Amino acid sequence: DRPARRGRAPVVVTRVQVDPGASGPEAAARAARYAAFDDALRETGSRALLLAHTLDDQAETVLLGLARGSGAASLHGMAGSTPARAA
């Protein structure tokens, strides 16, 4: 928030509606997030997004992976950065 207050970066806050449909709630939420990210990039004319997560988010990612049976691969949690996807 501080860089945004100094006028260095636009801030976009969006609420999305998630309809789990046939794909399930996690896949539907992921699709809604990515659509919101694409909208924010278009709206701001930016080429990159900065997203924030908490340690609770990281722990949830690890626990969900373990619950799905991903084993040790789940222990890395979320990646620190992810390459851009084609919008």
PyMOL CGO cylinders between C-alpha atoms (Angstrom):
from pymol import cmd
from pymol.cgo import CYLINDER

trace = [
    CYLINDER, 0.00, 0.00, 0.00, 2.84, 2.46, 0.73, 0.3, 1, 1, 1, 1, 1, 1,
    CYLINDER, 2.84, 2.46, 0.73, 4.22, 2.58, -2.84, 0.3, 1, 1, 1, 1, 1, 1,
    CYLINDER, 4.22, 2.58, -2.84, 0.66, 3.10, -4.07, 0.3, 1, 1, 1, 1, 1, 1,
    CYLINDER, 0.66, 3.10, -4.07, 0.22, 6.03, -1.70, 0.3, 1, 1, 1, 1, 1, 1,
    CYLINDER, 0.22, 6.03, -1.70, 3.35, 7.59, -3.15, 0.3, 1, 1, 1, 1, 1, 1,
    CYLINDER, 3.35, 7.59, -3.15, 1.87, 7.30, -6.63, 0.3, 1, 1, 1, 1, 1, 1,
    CYLINDER, 1.87, 7.30, -6.63, 4.22, 4.58, -7.82, 0.3, 1, 1, 1, 1, 1, 1,
    CYLINDER, 4.22, 4.58, -7.82, 1.73, 1.77, -8.39, 0.3, 1, 1, 1, 1, 1, 1,
    CYLINDER, 1.73, 1.77, -8.39, -1.99, 1.59, -9.05, 0.3, 1, 1, 1, 1, 1, 1,
    CYLINDER, -1.99, 1.59, -9.05, -4.08, -0.42, -6.59, 0.3, 1, 1, 1, 1, 1, 1,
    CYLINDER, -4.08, -0.42, -6.59, -7.05, -2.42, -7.81, 0.3, 1, 1, 1, 1, 1, 1,
    CYLINDER, -7.05, -2.42, -7.81, -9.36, -4.14, -5.33, 0.3, 1, 1, 1, 1, 1, 1,
    CYLINDER, -9.36, -4.14, -5.33, -11.92, -6.49, -6.85, 0.3, 1, 1, 1, 1, 1, 1,
    CYLINDER, -11.92, -6.49, -6.85, -14.55, -8.83, -5.46, 0.3, 1, 1, 1, 1, 1, 1,
    CYLINDER, -14.55, -8.83, -5.46, -15.44, -11.82, -7.58, 0.3, 1, 1, 1, 1, 1, 1,
    CYLINDER, -15.44, -11.82, -7.58, -18.47, -14.09, -7.62, 0.3, 1, 1, 1, 1, 1, 1,
    CYLINDER, -18.47, -14.09, -7.62, -17.59, -17.78, -7.65, 0.3, 1, 1, 1, 1, 1, 1,
    CYLINDER, -17.59, -17.78, -7.65, -20.01, -20.32, -9.07, 0.3, 1, 1, 1, 1, 1, 1,
    CYLINDER, -20.01, -20.32, -9.07, -18.52, -23.76, -8.38, 0.3, 1, 1, 1, 1, 1, 1,
    CYLINDER, -18.52, -23.76, -8.38, -20.51, -25.38, -11.18, 0.3, 1, 1, 1, 1, 1, 1,
    CYLINDER, -20.51, -25.38, -11.18, -19.14, -28.64, -12.55, 0.3, 1, 1, 1, 1, 1, 1,
    CYLINDER, -19.14, -28.64, -12.55, -15.47, -27.77, -11.98, 0.3, 1, 1, 1, 1, 1, 1,
    CYLINDER, -15.47, -27.77, -11.98, -15.70, -27.44, -8.18, 0.3, 1, 1, 1, 1, 1, 1,
    CYLINDER, -15.70, -27.44, -8.18, -15.09, -24.45, -5.92, 0.3, 1, 1, 1, 1, 1, 1,
    CYLINDER, -15.09, -24.45, -5.92, -11.26, -24.35, -6.09, 0.3, 1, 1, 1, 1, 1, 1,
    CYLINDER, -11.26, -24.35, -6.09, -11.14, -24.42, -9.89, 0.3, 1, 1, 1, 1, 1, 1,
    CYLINDER, -11.14, -24.42, -9.89, -13.97, -21.87, -10.13, 0.3, 1, 1, 1, 1, 1, 1,
    CYLINDER, -13.97, -21.87, -10.13, -12.23, -19.55, -7.65, 0.3, 1, 1, 1, 1, 1, 1,
    CYLINDER, -12.23, -19.55, -7.65, -8.95, -19.87, -9.58, 0.3, 1, 1, 1, 1, 1, 1,
    CYLINDER, -8.95, -19.87, -9.58, -10.69, -19.01, -12.87, 0.3, 1, 1, 1, 1, 1, 1,
    CYLINDER, -10.69, -19.01, -12.87, -12.39, -16.00, -11.24, 0.3, 1, 1, 1, 1, 1, 1,
    CYLINDER, -12.39, -16.00, -11.24, -9.06, -14.79, -9.78, 0.3, 1, 1, 1, 1, 1, 1,
    CYLINDER, -9.06, -14.79, -9.78, -7.26, -15.09, -13.11, 0.3, 1, 1, 1, 1, 1, 1,
    CYLINDER, -7.26, -15.09, -13.11, -10.07, -13.22, -14.87, 0.3, 1, 1, 1, 1, 1, 1,
    CYLINDER, -10.07, -13.22, -14.87, -9.82, -10.45, -12.25, 0.3, 1, 1, 1, 1, 1, 1,
    CYLINDER, -9.82, -10.45, -12.25, -6.03, -10.33, -12.72, 0.3, 1, 1, 1, 1, 1, 1,
    CYLINDER, -6.03, -10.33, -12.72, -6.45, -9.99, -16.49, 0.3, 1, 1, 1, 1, 1, 1,
    CYLINDER, -6.45, -9.99, -16.49, -9.04, -7.23, -16.00, 0.3, 1, 1, 1, 1, 1, 1,
    CYLINDER, -9.04, -7.23, -16.00, -6.69, -5.36, -13.62, 0.3, 1, 1, 1, 1, 1, 1,
    CYLINDER, -6.69, -5.36, -13.62, -3.83, -5.54, -16.12, 0.3, 1, 1, 1, 1, 1, 1,
    CYLINDER, -3.83, -5.54, -16.12, -6.04, -4.17, -18.90, 0.3, 1, 1, 1, 1, 1, 1,
    CYLINDER, -6.04, -4.17, -18.90, -7.55, -1.49, -16.62, 0.3, 1, 1, 1, 1, 1, 1,
    CYLINDER, -7.55, -1.49, -16.62, -4.17, -0.19, -15.45, 0.3, 1, 1, 1, 1, 1, 1,
    CYLINDER, -4.17, -0.19, -15.45, -2.16, -0.80, -18.61, 0.3, 1, 1, 1, 1, 1, 1,
    CYLINDER, -2.16, -0.80, -18.61, 0.35, -2.72, -16.49, 0.3, 1, 1, 1, 1, 1, 1,
    CYLINDER, 0.35, -2.72, -16.49, 2.46, -5.68, -17.58, 0.3, 1, 1, 1, 1, 1, 1,
    CYLINDER, 2.46, -5.68, -17.58, 2.82, -7.26, -14.12, 0.3, 1, 1, 1, 1, 1, 1,
    CYLINDER, 2.82, -7.26, -14.12, 0.89, -7.78, -10.90, 0.3, 1, 1, 1, 1, 1, 1,
    CYLINDER, 0.89, -7.78, -10.90, 2.13, -7.77, -7.34, 0.3, 1, 1, 1, 1, 1, 1,
    CYLINDER, 2.13, -7.77, -7.34, 0.03, -10.02, -5.11, 0.3, 1, 1, 1, 1, 1, 1,
    CYLINDER, 0.03, -10.02, -5.11, 0.34, -10.42, -1.37, 0.3, 1, 1, 1, 1, 1, 1,
    CYLINDER, 0.34, -10.42, -1.37, -0.19, -13.55, 0.70, 0.3, 1, 1, 1, 1, 1, 1,
    CYLINDER, -0.19, -13.55, 0.70, 0.02, -14.22, 4.41, 0.3, 1, 1, 1, 1, 1, 1,
    CYLINDER, 0.02, -14.22, 4.41, 1.72, -17.08, 6.23, 0.3, 1, 1, 1, 1, 1, 1,
    CYLINDER, 1.72, -17.08, 6.23, -1.77, -18.50, 6.78, 0.3, 1, 1, 1, 1, 1, 1,
    CYLINDER, -1.77, -18.50, 6.78, -2.19, -18.69, 2.98, 0.3, 1, 1, 1, 1, 1, 1,
    CYLINDER, -2.19, -18.69, 2.98, 1.13, -20.54, 2.73, 0.3, 1, 1, 1, 1, 1, 1,
    CYLINDER, 1.13, -20.54, 2.73, 0.15, -22.99, 5.49, 0.3, 1, 1, 1, 1, 1, 1,
    CYLINDER, 0.15, -22.99, 5.49, -3.22, -23.59, 3.84, 0.3, 1, 1, 1, 1, 1, 1,
    CYLINDER, -3.22, -23.59, 3.84, -1.51, -24.38, 0.53, 0.3, 1, 1, 1, 1, 1, 1,
    CYLINDER, -1.51, -24.38, 0.53, 0.76, -26.92, 2.21, 0.3, 1, 1, 1, 1, 1, 1,
    CYLINDER, 0.76, -26.92, 2.21, -2.07, -28.56, 4.18, 0.3, 1, 1, 1, 1, 1, 1,
    CYLINDER, -2.07, -28.56, 4.18, -4.39, -28.77, 1.17, 0.3, 1, 1, 1, 1, 1, 1,
    CYLINDER, -4.39, -28.77, 1.17, -1.61, -30.38, -0.86, 0.3, 1, 1, 1, 1, 1, 1,
    CYLINDER, -1.61, -30.38, -0.86, -0.93, -32.92, 1.88, 0.3, 1, 1, 1, 1, 1, 1,
    CYLINDER, -0.93, -32.92, 1.88, -4.66, -33.67, 2.15, 0.3, 1, 1, 1, 1, 1, 1,
    CYLINDER, -4.66, -33.67, 2.15, -4.77, -34.31, -1.61, 0.3, 1, 1, 1, 1, 1, 1,
    CYLINDER, -4.77, -34.31, -1.61, -1.93, -36.79, -1.25, 0.3, 1, 1, 1, 1, 1, 1,
    CYLINDER, -1.93, -36.79, -1.25, 0.80, -34.71, -2.90, 0.3, 1, 1, 1, 1, 1, 1,
    CYLINDER, 0.80, -34.71, -2.90, 3.27, -35.80, -0.22, 0.3, 1, 1, 1, 1, 1, 1,
    CYLINDER, 3.27, -35.80, -0.22, 6.63, -34.05, 0.09, 0.3, 1, 1, 1, 1, 1, 1,
    CYLINDER, 6.63, -34.05, 0.09, 5.96, -32.02, -3.08, 0.3, 1, 1, 1, 1, 1, 1,
    CYLINDER, 5.96, -32.02, -3.08, 3.39, -30.05, -1.05, 0.3, 1, 1, 1, 1, 1, 1,
    CYLINDER, 3.39, -30.05, -1.05, 5.96, -28.85, 1.46, 0.3, 1, 1, 1, 1, 1, 1,
    CYLINDER, 5.96, -28.85, 1.46, 7.31, -26.11, -0.81, 0.3, 1, 1, 1, 1, 1, 1,
    CYLINDER, 7.31, -26.11, -0.81, 3.99, -24.23, -0.62, 0.3, 1, 1, 1, 1, 1, 1,
    CYLINDER, 3.99, -24.23, -0.62, 3.39, -21.34, -3.00, 0.3, 1, 1, 1, 1, 1, 1,
    CYLINDER, 3.39, -21.34, -3.00, 6.05, -20.21, -5.44, 0.3, 1, 1, 1, 1, 1, 1,
    CYLINDER, 6.05, -20.21, -5.44, 7.70, -16.86, -4.71, 0.3, 1, 1, 1, 1, 1, 1,
    CYLINDER, 7.70, -16.86, -4.71, 7.00, -15.74, -8.26, 0.3, 1, 1, 1, 1, 1, 1,
    CYLINDER, 7.00, -15.74, -8.26, 5.20, -17.10, -11.27, 0.3, 1, 1, 1, 1, 1, 1,
    CYLINDER, 5.20, -17.10, -11.27, 5.86, -16.25, -14.93, 0.3, 1, 1, 1, 1, 1, 1,
    CYLINDER, 5.86, -16.25, -14.93, 3.14, -14.31, -16.68, 0.3, 1, 1, 1, 1, 1, 1,
    CYLINDER, 3.14, -14.31, -16.68, 0.46, -16.24, -18.47, 0.3, 1, 1, 1, 1, 1, 1,
    CYLINDER, 0.46, -16.24, -18.47, -0.94, -15.23, -21.81, 0.3, 1, 1, 1, 1, 1, 1,
    CYLINDER, -0.94, -15.23, -21.81, -4.13, -13.26, -21.22, 0.3, 1, 1, 1, 1, 1, 1,
]
cmd.load_cgo(trace, "trace")
